[in-house]
Amino acid sequence: MMKKTIVTTMFFLSSMLLLSGCGGSTSTTSVVESIGNAAQKNAELDNARFETLYSMDSEAEPFDQSSEGAFVKKTESDYDWYQKTSFDETNTTETAQISGKQYQKISVPGQAETQWVEVSSTGFALQDLLRSLFENEIVEADIADSKVEDKEGGKEYTLTMNDAYAERIKAKNVEELQQNIDELKQDNEEAQVIEGIETLLQEIEETNYQGVTITYKINEEGFLTAVHSESTVVPPTGEVYTLVSSFSLTEYNLSDTGGLLPQVAE
């Protein structure tokens, strides 16, 4: 249960990060439609490699987390997937979801290599892990300004979000995190773990997000290949910092999928 708690907590922290020729203004209606269509089209992908990045540009406590991974489609909405996450270029956590079972392997510098360990219950569907690439949560009322640029191989949409958007996303994540806490209490999780997440919840409730911008890249085939967001964060302590997140597909629909997923012993 402890491992699931850690992964779940990181997911909610990550969710907060999703607060996307010549350039110029364009219709917000067409922008939302284009992004929504591209996100839906990603469901057609048979396989892909992906990368993610989360960073906090903070003098007090800088944070840098990057990952690389891959997925292979099994059925219409079911995937096997793998992700290797690095924290500040030191510790790494590998997660694989294969045939409905989830496995983890944690590596720490200076310690012996660990083996894959099955987690008691699965963490997230791929669509949650890469939510911004599979689901568009933007509506026209969220957008303060938008522009579109022709880029090599497709188009790039840059959106400036309004304050109401940041508040809506924060409220949604607060609600989901509270549900997570309730589930942990029902599962009789350790009090220390629950108290830690409750402290996190309070911090999120008291944190404000400003100047949110999101950039979306849609290639010529109509797939949403990248989402990059930046925002200015004002936490309860008042120590303002910049928060950055990005999700991208680096390759997709490969003819040979043999090296995409790790070999995990049953």
C-alpha positions in Angstrom: 0.0 0.0 0.0 2.9 2.4 0.7 4.1 2.2 -2.9 0.7 2.9 -4.2 0.4 5.9 -1.9 3.7 7.4 -3.1 2.8 6.9 -6.8 -0.7 8.3 -6.2 0.6 11.3 -4.4 3.0 12.1 -7.2 0.2 11.8 -9.7 -1.9 14.4 -8.0 1.1 16.7 -7.7 1.7 16.2 -11.4 -1.9 17.0 -12.2 -1.5 20.4 -10.7 1.0 21.2 -13.4 -1.7 21.0 -16.0 -3.1 24.3 -14.9 -1.5 24.4 -24.3 4.3 30.4 -41.0 3.7 33.5 -38.9 1.9 33.7 -35.5 -1.3 35.5 -34.7 -4.6 35.3 -32.9 -7.0 32.6 -33.9 -10.6 31.6 -33.0 -10.8 30.0 -29.6 -13.5 27.8 -30.9 -11.2 26.3 -33.6 -8.4 26.1 -31.1 -10.4 24.0 -28.6 -11.7 21.8 -31.4 -8.3 21.2 -32.9 -6.8 20.2 -29.6 -9.7 18.0 -28.7 -9.6 16.2 -32.0 -5.9 15.6 -31.7 -6.2 14.3 -28.2 -8.9 11.9 -29.3 -6.9 10.8 -32.3 -4.1 9.7 -29.9 -6.4 6.8 -28.9 -5.7 5.4 -32.3 -2.0 5.0 -31.6 -0.9 1.3 -31.5 2.3 2.1 -29.6 4.7 5.0 -28.7 7.7 6.2 -26.8 7.1 9.2 -24.5 8.9 11.6 -22.3 7.7 13.8 -19.4 9.2 16.6 -17.3 8.3 18.3 -14.1 10.4 21.1 -12.6 10.2 23.8 -10.0 12.5 26.8 -10.4 12.7 27.6 -6.7 15.6 29.0 -4.8 14.4 27.4 -1.6 13.7 23.9 -2.9 14.4 23.3 -6.6 12.9 20.1 -8.1 13.5 18.3 -11.3 11.8 15.1 -12.3 12.0 13.5 -15.8 10.8 10.3 -17.2 10.9 8.2 -20.4 8.7 5.3 -21.2 6.6 3.5 -23.8 3.2 1.9 -24.3 1.7 -0.8 -26.4 -2.0 -1.0 -27.1 -3.8 -4.3 -26.2 -7.4 -3.4 -26.8 -9.4 -0.3 -27.5 -8.7 1.3 -24.1 -6.2 -1.1 -22.5 -2.4 -0.7 -22.6 0.7 -2.3 -21.3 3.1 0.5 -20.4 6.5 1.3 -18.9 8.0 4.4 -17.3 11.4 5.1 -15.8 11.4 8.2 -13.6 14.5 10.1 -12.4 14.5 12.4 -9.5 17.2 15.2 -9.6 19.3 12.8 -11.8 19.9 10.5 -8.8 17.3 8.0 -7.6 15.2 6.3 -10.3 11.9 4.5 -10.1 10.7 2.1 -12.9 7.1 1.2 -13.2 5.6 -1.3 -15.6 2.0 -2.4 -16.1 1.9 -5.7 -17.9 -1.2 -7.8 -18.5 -3.2 -6.0 -15.8 -0.4 -6.3 -13.1 1.8 -3.5 -12.0 5.5 -3.8 -11.1 8.1 -1.4 -9.6 11.8 -1.3 -9.3 13.6 1.4 -7.3 17.3 2.2 -7.8 19.5 4.2 -5.4 23.1 5.1 -6.2 25.6 3.1 -4.2 23.1 0.3 -3.5 22.8 -3.1 -5.2 20.5 -3.3 -8.2 17.0 -4.3 -7.1 14.5 -6.6 -8.9 11.0 -6.0 -10.2 8.4 -6.3 -7.4 4.7 -6.7 -8.1 2.6 -4.0 -6.5 -0.5 -5.3 -4.8 -2.9 -3.2 -7.0 -2.5 -1.3 -10.2 -1.9 2.4 -10.1 -3.2 4.2 -13.1 -4.4 3.6 -16.6 -2.2 5.0 -19.3 -4.8 7.6 -20.1 -4.3 9.0 -16.5 -0.5 8.8 -16.6 -0.5 10.8 -19.9 -3.8 12.6 -19.4 -2.9 15.8 -21.2 -2.0 13.8 -24.4 -5.3 11.8 -24.4 -7.8 14.2 -22.9 -8.6 17.9 -23.5 -9.8 19.6 -20.4 -9.8 23.1 -22.0 -13.0 25.0 -22.8 -13.3 28.3 -24.5 -14.1 30.2 -21.3 -10.7 29.2 -19.9 -8.7 31.0 -22.6 -7.6 34.6 -22.2 -5.6 34.7 -25.4 -4.4 32.3 -28.1 -2.1 32.1 -31.1 -1.2 29.5 -33.7 2.0 29.1 -35.6 3.0 26.9 -38.5 5.9 24.7 -37.5 7.8 22.2 -39.4 5.7 19.1 -39.4 2.6 20.6 -38.0 1.1 23.5 -35.9 1.8 24.9 -32.5 -0.9 26.5 -30.4 0.0 28.7 -27.4 -2.7 29.5 -24.9 -2.7 32.1 -22.2 -5.2 30.9 -19.5 -7.4 33.0 -17.3 -7.5 32.9 -13.5 -10.8 31.0 -13.5 -9.1 28.1 -15.2 -6.4 27.8 -12.6 -9.0 27.9 -9.8 -11.1 25.2 -11.5 -8.1 22.9 -12.0 -7.0 23.4 -8.4 -10.5 22.6 -7.1 -10.7 19.4 -9.1 -7.4 18.2 -7.8 -8.3 19.1 -4.2 -11.4 17.0 -4.6 -9.6 14.0 -6.1 -6.9 14.2 -3.4 -9.5 14.3 -0.7 -11.1 11.2 -2.2 -7.6 9.5 -2.1 -7.3 10.3 1.6 -10.7 8.9 2.3 -9.8 5.6 0.5 -6.5 5.4 2.5 -8.4 5.8 5.7 -10.8 3.0 4.7 -7.8 0.8 3.9 -6.4 1.5 7.4 -3.3 3.1 6.0 -0.6 4.3 8.4 -1.6 7.5 10.2 1.7 9.1 9.3 1.1 8.6 5.6 -2.4 10.0 5.8 -1.2 13.0 7.8 1.5 13.7 5.2 -1.1 13.8 2.4 -3.5 15.9 4.4 -0.7 18.4 4.9 -0.1 18.4 1.2 -3.8 18.9 0.6 -3.8 22.0 2.8 -0.8 23.4 1.0 -2.5 23.0 -2.4 -5.7 24.7 -1.1 -3.6 27.7 0.0 -1.5 27.9 -3.2 -2.3 30.3 -6.0 -1.4 29.8 -9.7 -0.8 32.8 -12.0 0.2 33.5 -15.6 -0.6 30.0 -16.8 0.4 29.3 -20.4 0.0 26.0 -22.3 1.6 25.1 -25.6 0.2 22.2 -27.8 1.9 20.7 -30.8 -0.2 18.9 -33.4 1.7 17.1 -36.2 0.6 16.8 -39.9 -1.1 13.5 -39.2 -3.3 15.1 -36.6 -1.8 13.6 -33.5 -1.2 15.6 -30.3 2.5 15.1 -29.9 3.4 17.5 -27.1 1.9 19.6 -24.3 4.1 22.1 -22.4 2.8 24.2 -19.5 4.3 26.9 -17.3 2.8 28.9 -14.4 3.9 31.2 -11.6 3.2 29.6 -8.2 2.5 31.5 -5.0 2.5 29.0 -2.1 1.4 29.8 1.5 5.0 30.7 2.4 5.0 33.4 -0.3 8.2 32.1 -2.0 7.2 32.5 -5.6 8.5 30.0 -8.1 8.0 28.8 -11.7 6.4 25.4 -12.3 7.0 23.6 -15.6 5.5 20.4 -17.0 5.7 18.8 -20.4 4.5 15.6 -22.0 5.6 14.5 -25.5 5.6 11.6 -27.9 9.0 10.9 -29.3 8.1 8.0 -31.6 4.9 6.2 -32.4 3.4 3.3 -34.3 6.7 1.4 -34.5 6.7 -1.7 -36.6 9.0 -3.5 -34.0 7.7 -3.2 -30.4 10.1 -5.8 -29.0 12.2 -3.3 -27.0 9.5 -1.0 -25.8 8.6 -2.9 -22.6 10.9 -4.6 -20.0 11.0 -8.3 -19.4 9.3 -8.7 -16.0 9.4 -12.2 -14.4 6.0 -13.6 -13.5 
